[in-house]
Amino acid sequence: MDPHIRVRPEVRRVADDIGTMEIRGAAKIADAAASALRTQAVESEAETPETFRAELRAAARALHDTRPTAVSLPNALRYVLHGMEGATVEDLRSNTVAAADRFCDRLERSQTDLGAVGANRLKDGDRIMTHCHSTAVLACVEAAVEQGKELTAIVKETRPRNQGHITAERLHELGVPVTLIVDSAARRYLNDVDHVMVGADSIAADGSVINKIGTSGLAVNARDRGTPVVVAAQTFKLHPGTLTGQSVDIEMRDESEIISPEEKAAIGDPTVVNPAFDVTPPRYIDAIVTERGQFPPESIVMLMRELFGEQTTEPWLESGQ
Ligand SMILES: O=C(COP(=O)(O)O)[C@H](O)[C@H](O)COP(=O)(O)O
């Protein structure tokens, strides 16, 4: 690589934090990635527009190559890089910073707007069941609580990393009483809940939802029990590549999240697999709640066409870099 192209240490740190899940959850990853590109733009010592652009693309690549499933990450990078316009370094810098600020601002507003839509589905006295930790689901709950509705929640612990514990803590902070269950107890309690509410890492053009492993089994069981499944997700979770036939890459994580080398050896050294996400087909989902309103999953393709229009190439893969 050209020695003049320098990715700032802060960008590398954010990329590491995303890879190790210090920063996790699709919305937080998008926010951190856009903010890291902003830092790259502010701190860049590039002397020519070409070097500046190449640095931003290199920073975007470093961030992009951390986790494969949450499309919020490439969508955030794409948004900021599309804003990188100008003929001088200073113009490029200020336009990139403005684009990053716009993205983070929209992210925050969309979460609030989505919360208001999702809260309309919740009635006073309702009980929800959640899986993993989704800031979008929590935005719906928070808005409902602000409207004076009293809710309770059954929270799945979400093995192997127990993100359900974060959800339990946040719900407690919102004043929502929580019952924590192991993942395999979900079916037993589905008769006791009014809604299953989950977030999304990516939504495909056919309305399939990609979210934390275990979401699809939960949704199938909920359909069997007649419990509605609501997915809360801002529109930057829509995966533009799926419009042109791409499939969503499911992240496989290290087996050490599941079992230690000693435990593994003691039980005969089995093969261990650790997929982080799964795909829930649209027929198991009742509604996708976004900042633009709620949609049946089958109609999400119309919204995608409106938002993404013609496909473009990934800006961090532009030729020559
Ligand atoms: O699957 C996860 C997090 O997985 P991980 O912990 O592996 O990143 C969350 O449900 C979605 O990212 C939505 O979250 P949000 O609604 O906050 O975007």
PDBQT file of the ligand as one rigid body, heavy atoms in Angstrom, charges set to zero:
ROOT
HETATM    1  O1  LIG A 401     -28.499  -9.727  16.759  1.00  0.00    +0.000 OA
HETATM    2  C1  LIG A 401     -28.273  -8.694  17.367  1.00  0.00    +0.000 C 
HETATM    3  C2  LIG A 401     -26.931  -8.371  17.928  1.00  0.00    +0.000 C 
HETATM    4  O2  LIG A 401     -25.966  -9.351  17.598  1.00  0.00    +0.000 OA
HETATM    5  P1  LIG A 401     -24.443  -9.164  18.139  1.00  0.00    +0.000 P 
HETATM    6  O3  LIG A 401     -24.514  -9.038  19.621  1.00  0.00    +0.000 OA
HETATM    7  O4  LIG A 401     -23.755 -10.413  17.652  1.00  0.00    +0.000 OA
HETATM    8  O5  LIG A 401     -23.883  -7.926  17.463  1.00  0.00    +0.000 OA
HETATM    9  C3  LIG A 401     -29.342  -7.646  17.486  1.00  0.00    +0.000 C 
HETATM   10  O6  LIG A 401     -30.614  -8.245  17.618  1.00  0.00    +0.000 OA
HETATM   11  C4  LIG A 401     -29.371  -6.809  16.191  1.00  0.00    +0.000 C 
HETATM   12  O7  LIG A 401     -28.058  -6.363  15.888  1.00  0.00    +0.000 OA
HETATM   13  C5  LIG A 401     -30.278  -5.606  16.305  1.00  0.00    +0.000 C 
HETATM   14  O8  LIG A 401     -29.768  -4.691  17.252  1.00  0.00    +0.000 OA
HETATM   15  P2  LIG A 401     -30.121  -3.123  17.152  1.00  0.00    +0.000 P 
HETATM   16  O9  LIG A 401     -31.619  -3.054  17.156  1.00  0.00    +0.000 OA
HETATM   17  O10 LIG A 401     -29.500  -2.505  18.375  1.00  0.00    +0.000 OA
HETATM   18  O11 LIG A 401     -29.536  -2.595  15.877  1.00  0.00    +0.000 OA
ENDROOT
TORSDOF 0
